[in-house]
Amino acid sequence: MKKYAEMTRSELELERAEVQAKYDELKAKKLSLNMARGKPGKAQLDMTSEMMDILKSDSDYMCDGIDVRNYGNLEGLPSCRALFAELLGVKPENVFCGGTASLQMMYDTIAKCYTHGRVNSDKPWAKLDKVKWLCPAPGYDRHFAISQSFGMEMITVPMTSEGPDMDLVEELIRDGDVRGMWCVPKYSNPDGIVYSAETIRRIASMKPAAKDFLLMWDNAYCVHEFFGDYLPFPDILGECAKYGNEDMVFEFASTSKITFPGAGVSVFACSEHNMEYVKKLLTVQVISYDKVNQLRHVRYLRDKAGVLALMKRHAAILGPKFRCVLDWLDREIAPRGIAQWQKPNGGYFVSVNTMPGIAKETWRLCKEAGLTMTGAGATFPYGRDPKDSNMRVAPSLPPTEQLEQAMEVYCISMRLAALNKLLA
Ligand SMILES: Cc1ncc(COP(=O)(O)O)c(C=O)c1O
């Protein structure tokens, strides 16, 4: 099989006729497939439903001497804080457990910067002329949506195989208007890249000109291996503390992809100083979060070993789905030389970089043939991918049979988009 770039015009025309015919055939099937978002599939949710039966009698609601059904314990159930402390490698007093969705906590952390400022701000960010924000990209679209909704000026920082381009980051943080940065340090969304020890050291030791610089460390995939064993990962709070930067960072995590995205527990972890400050603000906002659900999680997951055992069961479902995606790409796309992709061991995505200028068209062709993909461009600030190349494949939701079909549609659409571009 020849690479498309090496084909003559007549070879390309022949190939296009074949691919177009195959595409029309798939389109005629009127499929309805979705690889747009990193949602756990039904088999994963069903597997975890047993957690909901754990609390039965009145006495089951007692934990740590607390009746979890009542008000109180703003910062969360002590046992739940201890569980997450073990997972993240921090102290329980550095952990705050909330309700479902860490995204809400991230939004709220930033909202508080705008309304009240940070622990070491001169004034609330809403009173600043400008807030600039570093956005490693490709990245998580919802992070960028938060930044955009607060009117931040987003600055794209390219990702390397070791994490964000730190030479550029170190240059950019000399600007006092640069007030923070998004990071997904383990199995980044969408690339699945694990930040290297050196990248983490350089991030933890940053000396930004803005003294209230906020490192948003979204460790959403901290225990989410689908191939191979759990990969231990440095604790960012401890790393930052080594360089006198303990107040710079807020770390986030949740059980959205451990138990349920619709009924999980989210956490942030931060320095004692930060904790005291945000608790003062949060206590006005809420009396306590859902401690009943926190207790369910504690009883069900027990400890880090319990979490890792459950993640192995998720991996048994997810691993074959990722294998399916990678096999299709290796078989149908690699020999034609029209895209490259990461081969992650964890997280929820495969990040595909097509030849420049065909991601949007591939997305459109997929859509017309009944396959919804994450919008091309979504992985970049303002939805603008300068090369029109990055596409995020999310294989977790469709059952395996549907995934095979979805990948067939995806590969054929990409080939057709590439041929149309080359023949234009
Ligand atoms: C990097 C990242 N952070 C956060 C989330 C959402 O987390 P939560 O469900 O805890 O709000 C996702 C979901 O896809 C994600 O990929």
The ligand as a Gaussian input file, in Angstrom:
#p B3LYP/6-31G(d) Opt

LIG

0 1
 C       -9.305000      16.683000      32.094000
 C      -10.685000      16.577000      32.625000
 N      -11.012000      17.224000      33.742000
 C      -12.252000      17.152000      34.257000
 C      -13.235000      16.433000      33.634000
 C      -14.603000      16.423000      34.231000
 O      -14.506000      15.972000      35.541000
 P      -15.751000      15.980000      36.509000
 O      -16.702000      14.966000      36.024000
 O      -15.160000      15.650000      37.834000
 O      -16.335000      17.348000      36.478000
 C      -12.944000      15.737000      32.458000
 C      -13.982000      14.983000      31.752000
 O      -13.849000      14.598000      30.616000
 C      -11.638000      15.816000      31.940000
 O      -11.293000      15.186000      30.819000

